[in-house]
Amino acid sequence: MAVDENPFDRWTAAHYEAWYETPEGQRVDALEKAVLVRLLRAFPDARSVLEVGCGTGHFTRWLSERGLAVVGLDLSEAMLAQARLLDGVPLVQGSAVQLPFPTDAFDLVALITTLEFLQYPQEALGEALRVAGRGLLLGVLNRWSWLGLRRRLEGLLRPTVYNQAHFYSVAELERLLRSASGAQVSIVWYTTLFPRWPPCEHARIPWGGFIGMALVKESAP
């Protein structure tokens, strides 16, 4: 099977973290992390996390700061080079569809703004479920949100990383997870409302800009 094509070049990697320092970036980052914190409550005993598509390690470092043993994985050497400059977490270069780890190697596998860029999303989710003993933590831009529309329009007007992105709705993402799991699982989701509405951290509104979704394996100890 071919590995995932990575759309991130060196310029994008070098400037990726700078967006989080902008007013919009700080606001969005806080809202997204609030949703992820809420979802992490579904895994009270989780101790270890693999972040697939870690990029510059922004969320990998954050998960580490929360006391989790974290490893970041990305296909892009340019992204990993930036992550190494920022330091703080173990990093591995590899493909989402061929994870170089044994079954149940981690309690959780996280894919945060990653699934949108994967050429083989169902295969990647299958690999993530193999490696995750307890479940998955996902963060995905919503196809039916104002933010998703804006990102798609930006890709039409000029070359951006979003030219190669496939956005998901809540329903599409849930169907994809259930199809990839092939077993009984529990799925929990929330969305954030931004940037046009007042901040809302824990909404269950299908058109929220950022979808946070947790898949809990029912057989998890």
C-alpha positions in Angstrom: 0.0 0.0 0.0 1.3 3.5 -0.8 2.1 5.7 2.1 0.2 9.0 2.7 1.3 12.0 0.6 2.2 14.9 2.9 1.2 18.3 1.8 3.4 20.3 4.1 6.5 21.9 2.6 9.4 23.5 4.5 7.9 27.0 4.4 4.7 25.8 5.9 6.5 23.9 8.6 8.7 26.8 9.5 5.7 29.2 9.9 3.1 26.7 11.3 3.6 27.6 15.0 3.5 31.3 14.4 -0.2 31.1 13.7 -0.9 30.0 17.3 0.6 33.3 18.5 -1.9 35.4 16.6 -5.1 36.6 18.4 -7.3 34.2 16.3 -4.8 31.4 16.8 -4.8 31.8 20.5 -8.6 31.9 20.7 -9.0 28.9 18.5 -6.3 26.9 20.3 -8.0 27.5 23.6 -11.4 26.4 22.4 -10.0 23.2 20.7 -8.0 22.2 23.8 -11.1 22.7 26.0 -13.0 20.3 23.8 -10.1 17.8 23.9 -9.9 18.1 27.7 -13.6 17.2 27.9 -13.1 14.2 25.7 -10.1 12.9 27.7 -12.5 12.4 30.6 -13.7 9.4 28.6 -10.3 7.8 29.3 -9.7 8.4 33.0 -7.0 5.7 33.3 -5.1 6.6 30.1 -1.4 7.1 30.6 0.1 7.0 27.1 -0.7 8.6 23.8 0.6 8.4 20.3 -0.2 11.5 18.2 -0.4 10.6 14.5 0.3 13.5 12.2 1.9 15.5 15.1 3.3 18.1 12.7 5.4 20.6 14.7 4.3 18.9 18.0 1.9 21.6 19.1 -0.6 19.2 20.6 2.0 16.5 21.4 3.7 18.9 23.8 0.4 19.9 25.3 -0.6 16.3 25.9 2.8 15.8 27.6 2.2 18.8 29.8 -1.0 17.2 31.0 1.1 14.3 32.4 0.7 11.8 29.6 3.6 9.8 28.2 3.4 10.9 24.5 5.1 10.0 21.3 4.6 12.1 18.1 4.6 10.6 14.6 4.6 12.4 11.3 5.5 11.6 7.7 7.0 15.0 7.0 10.6 15.4 7.9 10.2 19.2 7.6 7.5 19.2 10.3 9.5 16.9 12.5 12.6 19.2 12.1 10.6 22.1 13.5 9.2 19.9 16.3 12.8 18.9 17.3 13.7 22.6 17.5 10.9 23.1 20.0 11.9 20.0 21.8 10.1 18.2 24.6 8.7 14.9 23.3 9.9 11.8 21.5 9.3 11.9 17.8 9.2 9.2 15.1 8.9 9.5 11.3 6.4 7.2 9.8 3.1 6.7 7.9 -0.3 6.7 9.4 -1.2 3.5 7.5 1.9 1.6 8.6 2.5 2.5 12.3 5.8 1.1 13.5 4.4 0.0 16.9 2.9 -3.3 18.2 -0.7 -3.8 19.0 -2.0 -2.0 22.0 1.3 -0.2 22.4 -0.5 3.0 23.7 -3.6 3.6 25.7 -4.8 6.3 23.2 -4.0 7.3 19.6 -4.8 11.0 18.8 -5.3 12.4 15.3 -5.8 16.2 15.6 -6.3 18.1 12.3 -4.7 15.1 10.6 -7.4 12.9 9.2 -8.4 15.7 6.7 -5.0 15.3 5.0 -4.7 11.5 4.8 -5.0 9.7 1.5 -6.3 6.5 3.1 -8.3 7.6 6.2 -10.1 4.3 6.9 -6.8 2.4 6.7 -5.2 4.9 9.0 -8.0 4.7 11.5 -7.7 0.9 11.4 -4.0 1.1 12.2 -4.7 3.6 15.0 -7.3 1.3 16.5 -4.8 -1.6 16.4 -2.2 0.4 18.3 -4.6 2.0 20.8 -5.6 -0.2 23.7 -8.4 2.1 25.0 -9.5 4.3 22.1 -9.0 7.2 19.8 -9.1 11.0 20.2 -9.9 13.0 17.1 -10.0 16.7 16.2 -11.3 17.5 12.7 -12.4 20.6 10.9 -16.1 20.5 10.1 -17.2 20.4 6.5 -20.5 22.2 7.3 -19.1 25.0 9.4 -18.3 28.6 8.4 -14.7 27.8 9.2 -14.7 24.8 6.9 -16.2 26.9 4.1 -13.6 29.6 4.6 -10.8 27.1 4.4 -12.1 25.6 1.2 -12.5 29.1 -0.4 -9.0 30.0 0.6 -7.8 26.9 -1.2 -9.6 28.1 -4.3 -8.1 31.6 -4.3 -4.5 30.6 -3.6 -2.4 27.5 -3.0 -2.7 26.5 0.7 -2.4 23.2 2.6 -6.2 23.1 2.4 -6.2 22.4 -1.3 -5.5 18.8 -0.4 -7.8 18.5 2.6 -11.0 16.5 2.8 -13.3 17.9 5.5 -15.8 15.8 7.4 -19.2 16.3 8.9 -20.0 14.9 12.4 -22.1 12.1 10.8 -19.5 11.3 8.2 -16.8 11.1 10.8 -18.9 8.8 13.0 -19.7 6.5 10.1 -16.0 6.3 9.2 -15.0 5.4 12.8 -17.7 2.7 13.1 -16.7 1.3 9.7 -13.0 1.2 10.6 -13.6 -0.3 14.1 -15.6 -3.4 13.0 -16.6 -3.8 16.7 -18.8 -2.4 19.4 -17.5 1.0 20.4 -18.8 4.1 22.2 -18.5 7.5 20.4 -18.7 10.9 22.1 -18.4 14.2 20.3 -18.5 17.9 20.9 -17.9 21.0 18.7 -16.6 24.5 19.1 -18.3 27.6 17.7 -15.8 30.0 16.1 -14.9 32.4 14.7 -18.2 34.2 14.1 -20.1 33.2 17.2 -19.4 33.7 20.9 -16.9 31.0 22.2 -18.6 27.8 23.2 -16.4 25.0 24.5 -18.7 22.0 24.8 -21.5 22.3 22.2 -23.1 19.4 20.4 -24.0 21.4 17.3 -23.4 19.7 14.0 -22.1 22.9 12.3 -19.5 23.8 14.9 -16.1 24.6 13.4 -14.0 22.0 15.1 -15.2 18.5 15.8 -13.8 16.7 18.8 -14.6 13.0 18.9 -13.6 10.2 21.1 -14.0 6.5 20.3 -13.9 4.3 23.4 -13.3 0.6 22.9 -16.0 -1.2 24.9 -13.5 -4.1 25.6 -11.0 -1.6 27.0 -10.0 -2.6 30.6 
